[in-house]
Amino acid sequence: MIEQRPKGGDDSAPQQSPRDGFLARAATRSAVVAERWFPNTLVFALLTVAVVAIAAMGIGSGPAKVASVFGNGFWDLIPFTMQMAMVAIGGYVVATARPIQRVITRLAQVPATERGAVAMVAAISLTSALLNWGFSLIFSALLVRRLAERDNLRVDYRAASAAAYLGLGGSWALGLSSSAAQLQANAESLSPSLLSITGVIPFRETIFTWQSLALAAVVIVVCVSIAYLTAPRGDSVRTAADLGIDPSDPVEDDEPRTRPGEWLEYSPLLTFVVAALVAGWAVQEFADKDPIVAISALNTYNLLFLTLGMLLHWRPRRFLAAVTKAVPATAGVLIQFPFYAGIAAIMTQATNGGGDSLSHYLASAFTGVGSSTLFPLMMGAYSVILGFLIPSGGGKWIIEAPYVMQAANDLNVNLGWTVQVYNAAEALPNLINPFWMLPLLGVLGLKARDIVGYTFLYLVALLPIVLGLLTLLSTTLPYHPPVQP
């Protein structure tokens, strides 16, 4: 555990520099209000259940039917829930392996200036999030700690920590671990009601389109530029020491073996055997399938990442210790996703006497814009707003997908790009929503209000750029009907 700032004084008051701009001051104050008054995200999920159930009865669906579809749909997404938990575990396990720790230590010696250090953290966070959001979060946080240990470089700990979080607020949903893209690429992960609307959408129609790659590149360039230009210098810098934080890691040696039965726990033999089996399977998998289709499978992605983590930790005992530390970060996913599945079931299956559901009425509202050109802008703005209340890329997509994808079909908007509209817009609220900050803040020993003054600046800059590009690029993609497996 990292040593945190000493207690004392009024910790509820935001710490600000006289040189902080208006937006930074406003964001810090709003973060304090949010931290005090916003409940746990599970409360938002439960509140959404109540609102959706009441709304379904309001359109004429009977209480018995609403209760029935909720209970029957509650477990529809258990495979996907487990898959997303494994994404987080795999990313954490790889990032905390000793070989990766050595890479982080070397990277921390590269920057020559304070601003260059913050910009480097931003670039690494954003690019690594395209591979795995869990890996990006932990890797970038540990990099900030190594930078803070340098005696010859005064890096602002708050600005660097905010830069470490950019992968979750900027690029992760445009990469391989995108919940929505992964869900849509795997028929076995989709509920029957959603599959009938969207069909299966492979990665080549979502994250691997040139439009999506161009959008990701723009997001990275904008964020790295802001990170460089806004990093404090001189007297405005507040280092980890200034905040009362010791960034050094405690030395963790392997516990001594006390009995013969522990020999295999410390031996790499079984690690090698398992890795060889996975390697043999992977060669066949990628030889028999289109590589893009193969990596689109969440099970394939997770197995390769976990195997890499096992190899990097080398000994089963170290690997298991890393998994144990990673599991708490999955608690929100494990308990909330079933409720989101129940919400989606109510929205799509709790019909009234005319056979219409909430999803039908919401889809009609989006179709009411009457223009395929305006639809991405309207949907993107809606996803940003909803993202403040439901900070879960996969869970929120389960709720949104039935009606926004139906509206996309009605307006002849490309379905793959509709997924990307959601992905790019959904990530933005993460920049000031504390839910996904928690793992990073725990590593860094900070509070949300310490970094949100900076992350709010990124949100202000990215919001018009992302929504504008989503609208513009949608005109370059044709529509085709859903493809059923």
Secondary structure, DSSP 8 states (H G I E B T S, - for coil): --B-----S-TTS----TT--HHHHHHHHHHHHHHHH---HHHHHHHHHHHHHHHHHHTT--HHHHHHHHHHHTTTTHHHHHHHHHHHHHHHHHHTSHHHHHHHHHHTTS--SHHHHHHHHHHHHHHHHTT-HHHHHHHHHHHHHHHHT-TT----HHHHHHHHTHIIIIIGGGSTT-HHHHHHH-GGGS-HHHHHHHB---GGGTTTSHHHHHHHHHHHHHHHHHHHHHS--GGG---TTTTT-B------------SGGGHHHH-SHHHHHHHHHHHHHHHHHHHHS-HHHHHH-HHHHHHHHHHHHHHHH-SHHHHHHHHHHHGGGGHHHHHHHHHHHHHHHHHHH---TTS--HHHHHHHHHHTT--TTTHHHHHHHHHHHHHHH---HHHHHHHHHHHHHHHHHHHT--HHHHHHHHHHHHHGGGGT-STTTHHHHHHHT--HHHHHHHHHHHHHHHHHHHHHHHHHHGGGS-----B--
